[in-house]
Amino acid sequence: MEKNNRLYKGHSLIKNLNDYTVLDIETTSLDSFNGEIIEISAIKVRDKKEVDTFSELIKTKNSIGYFTTKLTGITNEMIQKQGKDLICILNSFKNFLNDDIIVGHNVNFDINFIYDAMKDNIKEYLTNDFVDTLRISRKVLPKLRHHKLDNLIDYFNLVKRDEHRALNDCILTNQVYINLVKLL
């Protein structure tokens, strides 16, 4: 079965939720065929309040390239010292996520990586429905020139990110989501 044939993938929703899990990952590549997940982070939200976090670095088969390190600040040394086994992290993440709806920015990217990793490594599927803040942004802010996370952070006058790490991006994505759904 081809990787882009994700039969059991959840559905994309546009919803104002009170309970959900915000997701972001960092990878070695934009290509889910060749790239590896190096960090998975998530924030569990209940009644629009952050109640729990999940954040883990993952050991990679290949070394991390200069571009990835420059973008994320994640080094090969960090991966070797703090990184954990992918299968262990996927199982822990699955338990953390449970049946929550996932919220993320350009979240198809993250979901596709995790879907493929789960299917290939633990023989399970990521079936959770999801809400993409990029999709909502394009719908409610059609005149905004660009809809990248940084553009939305600026638009809503949020504290700019000082690092491109998964947990930090989850926090900012959640703030963006809360602001966007007020416009729905």
PLY file of the C-alpha trace (Angstrom):
ply
format ascii 1.0
element vertex 184
property float x
property float y
property float z
element edge 183
property int vertex1
property int vertex2
end_header
0.00 0.00 0.00
1.33 3.46 -0.90
2.05 5.98 1.84
-0.31 8.58 0.40
-3.18 6.07 0.53
-4.15 6.79 4.15
-7.50 4.98 4.21
-8.15 5.33 7.94
-7.07 8.94 8.37
-9.54 11.10 10.34
-11.65 13.85 8.81
-10.84 17.54 8.55
-13.28 19.64 10.59
-13.92 23.34 11.07
-15.17 23.57 14.64
-15.00 25.61 17.80
-13.98 22.98 20.34
-13.60 23.14 24.11
-11.69 19.85 24.46
-8.92 18.81 22.05
-5.20 18.10 21.72
-2.86 20.48 19.91
-0.12 18.71 17.91
3.17 19.70 16.31
6.17 17.71 15.15
9.67 18.45 13.92
11.16 16.35 11.14
14.39 15.89 9.21
12.65 16.57 5.91
9.40 17.87 4.44
9.09 14.53 2.63
7.29 11.86 4.66
8.81 9.14 2.44
12.41 9.98 3.40
12.11 12.19 6.46
12.11 11.12 10.09
10.21 12.53 13.03
12.67 14.00 15.54
10.19 15.55 17.98
6.52 15.08 18.85
4.79 17.55 21.14
1.16 17.93 22.14
-0.94 19.91 24.58
-4.15 18.48 26.00
-6.83 21.18 26.30
-9.96 20.90 28.42
-12.54 23.68 28.50
-10.10 25.77 26.43
-7.41 25.49 29.15
-4.08 23.67 28.80
-4.11 20.78 31.26
-1.27 18.47 30.19
1.71 18.35 27.82
3.60 15.70 25.90
7.00 16.43 24.38
9.67 13.95 23.35
12.75 13.89 21.14
13.14 10.76 19.02
16.32 8.92 18.08
16.87 8.95 14.32
18.42 6.38 12.01
20.31 9.10 10.13
22.06 12.21 11.38
20.22 15.52 11.39
21.27 17.95 8.69
22.45 21.54 9.08
19.13 23.03 7.85
17.08 21.10 10.42
19.43 22.06 13.25
19.45 25.72 12.17
15.62 25.78 11.97
14.81 23.88 15.16
17.90 24.13 17.32
17.78 20.33 17.68
21.27 18.86 17.33
22.53 15.34 16.74
23.98 15.44 20.27
20.55 16.29 21.73
18.98 13.39 19.80
21.65 10.96 21.03
21.40 12.08 24.68
17.67 12.81 25.04
16.09 10.98 22.11
13.95 7.94 22.77
12.92 4.98 20.66
10.29 5.85 18.01
8.04 2.86 18.83
8.03 3.76 22.53
7.17 7.41 21.75
4.43 6.49 19.25
2.76 4.26 21.84
3.06 6.94 24.54
1.70 9.59 22.19
-1.22 7.36 21.17
-2.12 6.92 24.85
-1.78 10.66 25.50
-3.93 11.57 22.49
-6.57 8.91 23.07
-9.65 9.80 20.95
-9.24 13.60 21.07
-9.73 15.76 18.02
-6.33 17.08 16.94
-5.75 20.81 16.38
-2.68 22.00 14.49
-1.36 24.46 11.95
-0.98 22.86 8.52
-1.77 19.77 10.55
-2.04 17.42 7.54
1.77 17.47 7.44
2.05 16.32 11.07
-0.77 13.78 10.82
0.61 12.22 7.63
4.06 11.75 9.22
2.59 10.22 12.38
0.04 8.12 10.45
2.82 6.60 8.34
5.12 6.09 11.35
2.36 4.38 13.34
1.32 2.18 10.41
4.92 1.17 9.66
6.15 0.73 13.24
3.26 -0.26 15.51
0.78 -1.53 12.90
-1.92 0.93 14.01
-3.57 3.90 12.36
-3.96 7.51 13.44
-7.72 7.87 12.92
-8.48 10.99 14.98
-10.40 13.80 13.30
-8.55 17.10 13.09
-8.96 20.86 12.86
-6.43 22.80 10.80
-5.86 26.40 11.88
-4.44 27.10 8.41
-7.76 26.08 6.85
-9.77 28.17 9.35
-7.46 31.15 8.79
-8.00 31.04 5.04
-11.76 30.91 5.63
-12.14 33.68 8.23
-9.24 35.93 7.15
-9.42 35.79 3.35
-7.74 39.18 2.92
-4.67 38.15 4.91
-1.84 37.80 2.40
-0.13 34.81 4.03
-1.48 32.32 6.53
1.71 30.91 8.04
1.79 30.47 11.79
4.12 33.48 12.15
1.71 35.64 10.11
-1.15 34.68 12.43
0.99 35.28 15.52
1.60 38.80 14.18
-2.04 39.32 13.19
-3.29 38.48 16.70
-0.40 40.35 18.40
0.82 37.23 20.21
4.29 36.85 21.68
6.59 35.91 18.78
8.28 32.55 18.89
11.97 32.61 19.67
12.47 29.02 18.61
10.92 26.64 16.09
10.32 23.75 18.46
7.26 21.54 18.61
6.03 22.35 22.14
6.45 26.09 21.66
4.58 25.84 18.35
1.76 23.93 20.10
1.37 26.74 22.63
1.24 29.37 19.87
-1.05 27.28 17.66
-3.48 26.95 20.55
-3.48 30.74 21.04
-4.06 31.23 17.31
-6.88 28.65 17.34
-8.64 30.35 20.26
-8.47 33.68 18.41
-9.54 32.22 15.05
-12.64 30.43 16.33
-13.94 33.72 17.73
-14.21 34.77 14.07
-16.13 31.69 12.93
0 1
1 2
2 3
3 4
4 5
5 6
6 7
7 8
8 9
9 10
10 11
11 12
12 13
13 14
14 15
15 16
16 17
17 18
18 19
19 20
20 21
21 22
22 23
23 24
24 25
25 26
26 27
27 28
28 29
29 30
30 31
31 32
32 33
33 34
34 35
35 36
36 37
37 38
38 39
39 40
40 41
41 42
42 43
43 44
44 45
45 46
46 47
47 48
48 49
49 50
50 51
51 52
52 53
53 54
54 55
55 56
56 57
57 58
58 59
59 60
60 61
61 62
62 63
63 64
64 65
65 66
66 67
67 68
68 69
69 70
70 71
71 72
72 73
73 74
74 75
75 76
76 77
77 78
78 79
79 80
80 81
81 82
82 83
83 84
84 85
85 86
86 87
87 88
88 89
89 90
90 91
91 92
92 93
93 94
94 95
95 96
96 97
97 98
98 99
99 100
100 101
101 102
102 103
103 104
104 105
105 106
106 107
107 108
108 109
109 110
110 111
111 112
112 113
113 114
114 115
115 116
116 117
117 118
118 119
119 120
120 121
121 122
122 123
123 124
124 125
125 126
126 127
127 128
128 129
129 130
130 131
131 132
132 133
133 134
134 135
135 136
136 137
137 138
138 139
139 140
140 141
141 142
142 143
143 144
144 145
145 146
146 147
147 148
148 149
149 150
150 151
151 152
152 153
153 154
154 155
155 156
156 157
157 158
158 159
159 160
160 161
161 162
162 163
163 164
164 165
165 166
166 167
167 168
168 169
169 170
170 171
171 172
172 173
173 174
174 175
175 176
176 177
177 178
178 179
179 180
180 181
181 182
182 183
